[in-house]
Amino acid sequence: MGRKAKYTFREWSNLYKANGQEALKPKERNSSYSKEFKEWSIVHIFLLLFLL
């Protein structure tokens, strides 16, 4: 088993231990960010790039 495969298996194992079978079920949709979070991120990036 390759290094990445061992890491992935360990992640799955930890998820299962912490949350049971529910943690390993496929998600019905992708995670998404709220409009407010996106707007805040844009402002934050602008401040970092142009004002510092």
Gaussian input, Z-matrix of N, CA and C with variables (Angstrom, degrees):
# hf/3-21g

backbone

0 1
 N
 C     1     B1
 C     2     B2     1     A1
 N     3     B3     2     A2     1     D1
 C     4     B4     3     A3     2     D2
 C     5     B5     4     A4     3     D3
 N     6     B6     5     A5     4     D4
 C     7     B7     6     A6     5     D5
 C     8     B8     7     A7     6     D6
 N     9     B9     8     A8     7     D7
 C    10    B10     9     A9     8     D8
 C    11    B11    10    A10     9     D9
 N    12    B12    11    A11    10    D10
 C    13    B13    12    A12    11    D11
 C    14    B14    13    A13    12    D12
 N    15    B15    14    A14    13    D13
 C    16    B16    15    A15    14    D14
 C    17    B17    16    A16    15    D15
 N    18    B18    17    A17    16    D16
 C    19    B19    18    A18    17    D17
 C    20    B20    19    A19    18    D18
 N    21    B21    20    A20    19    D19
 C    22    B22    21    A21    20    D20
 C    23    B23    22    A22    21    D21
 N    24    B24    23    A23    22    D22
 C    25    B25    24    A24    23    D23
 C    26    B26    25    A25    24    D24
 N    27    B27    26    A26    25    D25
 C    28    B28    27    A27    26    D26
 C    29    B29    28    A28    27    D27
 N    30    B30    29    A29    28    D28
 C    31    B31    30    A30    29    D29
 C    32    B32    31    A31    30    D30
 N    33    B33    32    A32    31    D31
 C    34    B34    33    A33    32    D32
 C    35    B35    34    A34    33    D33
 N    36    B36    35    A35    34    D34
 C    37    B37    36    A36    35    D35
 C    38    B38    37    A37    36    D36
 N    39    B39    38    A38    37    D37
 C    40    B40    39    A39    38    D38
 C    41    B41    40    A40    39    D39
 N    42    B42    41    A41    40    D40
 C    43    B43    42    A42    41    D41
 C    44    B44    43    A43    42    D42
 N    45    B45    44    A44    43    D43
 C    46    B46    45    A45    44    D44
 C    47    B47    46    A46    45    D45
 N    48    B48    47    A47    46    D46
 C    49    B49    48    A48    47    D47
 C    50    B50    49    A49    48    D48
 N    51    B51    50    A50    49    D49
 C    52    B52    51    A51    50    D50
 C    53    B53    52    A52    51    D51
 N    54    B54    53    A53    52    D52
 C    55    B55    54    A54    53    D53
 C    56    B56    55    A55    54    D54
 N    57    B57    56    A56    55    D55
 C    58    B58    57    A57    56    D56
 C    59    B59    58    A58    57    D57
 N    60    B60    59    A59    58    D58
 C    61    B61    60    A60    59    D59
 C    62    B62    61    A61    60    D60
 N    63    B63    62    A62    61    D61
 C    64    B64    63    A63    62    D62
 C    65    B65    64    A64    63    D63
 N    66    B66    65    A65    64    D64
 C    67    B67    66    A66    65    D65
 C    68    B68    67    A67    66    D66
 N    69    B69    68    A68    67    D67
 C    70    B70    69    A69    68    D68
 C    71    B71    70    A70    69    D69
 N    72    B72    71    A71    70    D70
 C    73    B73    72    A72    71    D71
 C    74    B74    73    A73    72    D72
 N    75    B75    74    A74    73    D73
 C    76    B76    75    A75    74    D74
 C    77    B77    76    A76    75    D75
 N    78    B78    77    A77    76    D76
 C    79    B79    78    A78    77    D77
 C    80    B80    79    A79    78    D78
 N    81    B81    80    A80    79    D79
 C    82    B82    81    A81    80    D80
 C    83    B83    82    A82    81    D81
 N    84    B84    83    A83    82    D82
 C    85    B85    84    A84    83    D83
 C    86    B86    85    A85    84    D84
 N    87    B87    86    A86    85    D85
 C    88    B88    87    A87    86    D86
 C    89    B89    88    A88    87    D87
 N    90    B90    89    A89    88    D88
 C    91    B91    90    A90    89    D89
 C    92    B92    91    A91    90    D90
 N    93    B93    92    A92    91    D91
 C    94    B94    93    A93    92    D92
 C    95    B95    94    A94    93    D93
 N    96    B96    95    A95    94    D94
 C    97    B97    96    A96    95    D95
 C    98    B98    97    A97    96    D96
 N    99    B99    98    A98    97    D97
 C   100   B100    99    A99    98    D98
 C   101   B101   100   A100    99    D99
 N   102   B102   101   A101   100   D100
 C   103   B103   102   A102   101   D101
 C   104   B104   103   A103   102   D102
 N   105   B105   104   A104   103   D103
 C   106   B106   105   A105   104   D104
 C   107   B107   106   A106   105   D105
 N   108   B108   107   A107   106   D106
 C   109   B109   108   A108   107   D107
 C   110   B110   109   A109   108   D108
 N   111   B111   110   A110   109   D109
 C   112   B112   111   A111   110   D110
 C   113   B113   112   A112   111   D111
 N   114   B114   113   A113   112   D112
 C   115   B115   114   A114   113   D113
 C   116   B116   115   A115   114   D114
 N   117   B117   116   A116   115   D115
 C   118   B118   117   A117   116   D116
 C   119   B119   118   A118   117   D117
 N   120   B120   119   A119   118   D118
 C   121   B121   120   A120   119   D119
 C   122   B122   121   A121   120   D120
 N   123   B123   122   A122   121   D121
 C   124   B124   123   A123   122   D122
 C   125   B125   124   A124   123   D123
 N   126   B126   125   A125   124   D124
 C   127   B127   126   A126   125   D125
 C   128   B128   127   A127   126   D126
 N   129   B129   128   A128   127   D127
 C   130   B130   129   A129   128   D128
 C   131   B131   130   A130   129   D129
 N   132   B132   131   A131   130   D130
 C   133   B133   132   A132   131   D131
 C   134   B134   133   A133   132   D132
 N   135   B135   134   A134   133   D133
 C   136   B136   135   A135   134   D134
 C   137   B137   136   A136   135   D135
 N   138   B138   137   A137   136   D136
 C   139   B139   138   A138   137   D137
 C   140   B140   139   A139   138   D138
 N   141   B141   140   A140   139   D139
 C   142   B142   141   A141   140   D140
 C   143   B143   142   A142   141   D141
 N   144   B144   143   A143   142   D142
 C   145   B145   144   A144   143   D143
 C   146   B146   145   A145   144   D144
 N   147   B147   146   A146   145   D145
 C   148   B148   147   A147   146   D146
 C   149   B149   148   A148   147   D147
 N   150   B150   149   A149   148   D148
 C   151   B151   150   A150   149   D149
 C   152   B152   151   A151   150   D150
 N   153   B153   152   A152   151   D151
 C   154   B154   153   A153   152   D152
 C   155   B155   154   A154   153   D153

   B1=1.4474
   B2=1.5258
   B3=1.3345
   B4=1.4524
   B5=1.5246
   B6=1.3164
   B7=1.4636
   B8=1.5357
   B9=1.3430
   B10=1.4647
   B11=1.5277
   B12=1.3194
   B13=1.4616
   B14=1.5279
   B15=1.3263
   B16=1.4616
   B17=1.5220
   B18=1.3281
   B19=1.4616
   B20=1.5183
   B21=1.3391
   B22=1.4571
   B23=1.5251
   B24=1.3096
   B25=1.4609
   B26=1.5210
   B27=1.3201
   B28=1.4543
   B29=1.5338
   B30=1.3394
   B31=1.4688
   B32=1.5261
   B33=1.3198
   B34=1.4679
   B35=1.5275
   B36=1.3172
   B37=1.4565
   B38=1.5343
   B39=1.3172
   B40=1.4652
   B41=1.5293
   B42=1.3276
   B43=1.4620
   B44=1.5268
   B45=1.3215
   B46=1.4608
   B47=1.5275
   B48=1.3271
   B49=1.4678
   B50=1.5268
   B51=1.3230
   B52=1.4649
   B53=1.5281
   B54=1.3508
   B55=1.4680
   B56=1.5237
   B57=1.3145
   B58=1.4621
   B59=1.5247
   B60=1.3247
   B61=1.4642
   B62=1.5125
   B63=1.3173
   B64=1.4675
   B65=1.5357
   B66=1.3255
   B67=1.4710
   B68=1.5250
   B69=1.3087
   B70=1.4619
   B71=1.5229
   B72=1.3157
   B73=1.4606
   B74=1.5251
   B75=1.3304
   B76=1.4730
   B77=1.5216
   B78=1.3163
   B79=1.4600
   B80=1.5202
   B81=1.3364
   B82=1.4565
   B83=1.5244
   B84=1.3247
   B85=1.4611
   B86=1.5169
   B87=1.2997
   B88=1.4522
   B89=1.5194
   B90=1.3069
   B91=1.4586
   B92=1.5151
   B93=1.3137
   B94=1.4586
   B95=1.5185
   B96=1.3062
   B97=1.4489
   B98=1.5172
   B99=1.3157
   B100=1.4600
   B101=1.5326
   B102=1.3152
   B103=1.4585
   B104=1.5272
   B105=1.3333
   B106=1.4579
   B107=1.5277
   B108=1.3189
   B109=1.4550
   B110=1.5217
   B111=1.3192
   B112=1.4638
   B113=1.5228
   B114=1.3321
   B115=1.4599
   B116=1.5237
   B117=1.3106
   B118=1.4596
   B119=1.5247
   B120=1.3234
   B121=1.4600
   B122=1.5225
   B123=1.3197
   B124=1.4604
   B125=1.5186
   B126=1.3183
   B127=1.4705
   B128=1.5215
   B129=1.3072
   B130=1.4641
   B131=1.5423
   B132=1.3111
   B133=1.4671
   B134=1.5274
   B135=1.3232
   B136=1.4668
   B137=1.5298
   B138=1.3029
   B139=1.4658
   B140=1.5239
   B141=1.3133
   B142=1.4606
   B143=1.5240
   B144=1.3017
   B145=1.4654
   B146=1.5202
   B147=1.3121
   B148=1.4489
   B149=1.5339
   B150=1.3051
   B151=1.4567
   B152=1.5301
   B153=1.3007
   B154=1.4723
   B155=1.4933
   A1=108.07
   A2=115.79
   A3=120.37
   A4=112.02
   A5=114.09
   A6=120.99
   A7=111.82
   A8=116.25
   A9=120.39
   A10=110.88
   A11=117.16
   A12=121.10
   A13=110.61
   A14=117.71
   A15=120.92
   A16=109.84
   A17=116.49
   A18=120.91
   A19=110.50
   A20=116.91
   A21=121.47
   A22=110.38
   A23=117.05
   A24=120.27
   A25=110.59
   A26=117.01
   A27=121.38
   A28=110.82
   A29=116.36
   A30=120.38
   A31=110.31
   A32=117.11
   A33=121.58
   A34=110.18
   A35=115.63
   A36=120.55
   A37=110.38
   A38=116.74
   A39=120.53
   A40=111.26
   A41=117.12
   A42=120.46
   A43=110.68
   A44=115.70
   A45=120.49
   A46=110.84
   A47=116.52
   A48=120.39
   A49=111.02
   A50=116.77
   A51=120.90
   A52=112.94
   A53=117.21
   A54=119.77
   A55=115.37
   A56=118.17
   A57=120.88
   A58=112.39
   A59=115.66
   A60=121.59
   A61=112.77
   A62=116.92
   A63=121.22
   A64=111.48
   A65=116.62
   A66=121.12
   A67=112.62
   A68=117.51
   A69=121.06
   A70=113.76
   A71=117.11
   A72=119.85
   A73=109.81
   A74=116.66
   A75=119.20
   A76=110.44
   A77=115.77
   A78=120.28
   A79=109.29
   A80=115.56
   A81=119.86
   A82=111.85
   A83=117.39
   A84=120.13
   A85=109.12
   A86=116.12
   A87=121.37
   A88=110.28
   A89=115.73
   A90=120.04
   A91=108.50
   A92=116.17
   A93=119.16
   A94=109.18
   A95=115.03
   A96=121.43
   A97=109.72
   A98=115.89
   A99=120.29
   A100=109.91
   A101=115.49
   A102=121.55
   A103=110.11
   A104=116.81
   A105=121.18
   A106=111.35
   A107=116.49
   A108=119.68
   A109=110.92
   A110=116.93
   A111=121.05
   A112=110.55
   A113=116.96
   A114=120.16
   A115=110.87
   A116=116.93
   A117=120.73
   A118=110.46
   A119=116.90
   A120=121.13
   A121=111.35
   A122=117.03
   A123=121.05
   A124=109.94
   A125=117.28
   A126=121.20
   A127=109.91
   A128=116.50
   A129=121.57
   A130=110.89
   A131=116.98
   A132=121.25
   A133=110.32
   A134=116.71
   A135=120.78
   A136=109.75
   A137=117.06
   A138=120.22
   A139=111.09
   A140=117.00
   A141=120.21
   A142=112.15
   A143=117.05
   A144=120.78
   A145=113.71
   A146=117.54
   A147=119.84
   A148=115.01
   A149=117.68
   A150=117.94
   A151=113.73
   A152=116.94
   A153=118.65
   A154=111.75
   D1=131.83
   D2=-178.55
   D3=-72.56
   D4=168.27
   D5=-177.79
   D6=-59.96
   D7=-45.54
   D8=-179.84
   D9=-64.54
   D10=-40.57
   D11=-180.00
   D12=-62.76
   D13=-40.37
   D14=178.66
   D15=-63.90
   D16=-41.36
   D17=179.62
   D18=-63.94
   D19=-45.21
   D20=-179.77
   D21=-62.80
   D22=-44.16
   D23=179.04
   D24=-61.21
   D25=-40.60
   D26=179.04
   D27=-63.63
   D28=-41.12
   D29=177.09
   D30=-60.40
   D31=-47.64
   D32=179.98
   D33=-61.06
   D34=-42.31
   D35=-179.77
   D36=-61.85
   D37=-44.69
   D38=179.60
   D39=-65.35
   D40=-40.18
   D41=177.15
   D42=-61.33
   D43=-43.94
   D44=-179.38
   D45=-63.93
   D46=-43.78
   D47=179.77
   D48=-62.12
   D49=-38.82
   D50=-176.45
   D51=-79.56
   D52=-35.95
   D53=-170.23
   D54=-128.27
   D55=1.58
   D56=179.23
   D57=73.18
   D58=-163.77
   D59=-175.55
   D60=-60.99
   D61=-30.10
   D62=-177.98
   D63=-57.00
   D64=-33.32
   D65=-177.57
   D66=-67.76
   D67=-23.39
   D68=-176.01
   D69=-98.88
   D70=-3.98
   D71=178.63
   D72=-72.92
   D73=143.78
   D74=177.85
   D75=-64.27
   D76=144.04
   D77=177.90
   D78=-78.46
   D79=146.34
   D80=-179.41
   D81=-76.45
   D82=-22.12
   D83=178.52
   D84=-152.00
   D85=163.83
   D86=178.64
   D87=-72.50
   D88=154.91
   D89=173.17
   D90=-68.57
   D91=149.09
   D92=178.41
   D93=-138.38
   D94=159.33
   D95=-179.47
   D96=-103.40
   D97=147.07
   D98=179.17
   D99=-70.78
   D100=159.97
   D101=177.92
   D102=-59.72
   D103=-40.46
   D104=-179.95
   D105=-62.44
   D106=-41.88
   D107=179.42
   D108=-63.93
   D109=-43.16
   D110=179.23
   D111=-62.07
   D112=-44.38
   D113=179.78
   D114=-63.63
   D115=-42.96
   D116=178.29
   D117=-61.72
   D118=-40.78
   D119=-179.96
   D120=-62.21
   D121=-41.88
   D122=179.86
   D123=-63.25
   D124=-44.75
   D125=178.63
   D126=-62.12
   D127=-44.71
   D128=-179.47
   D129=-59.81
   D130=-46.78
   D131=179.07
   D132=-61.90
   D133=-43.75
   D134=179.18
   D135=-58.75
   D136=-47.28
   D137=-178.83
   D138=-62.72
   D139=-42.22
   D140=179.63
   D141=-64.46
   D142=-41.95
   D143=-174.57
   D144=-79.73
   D145=-37.30
   D146=-169.47
   D147=-108.00
   D148=-18.84
   D149=-175.51
   D150=-111.13
   D151=-10.93
   D152=179.92
   D153=-101.82

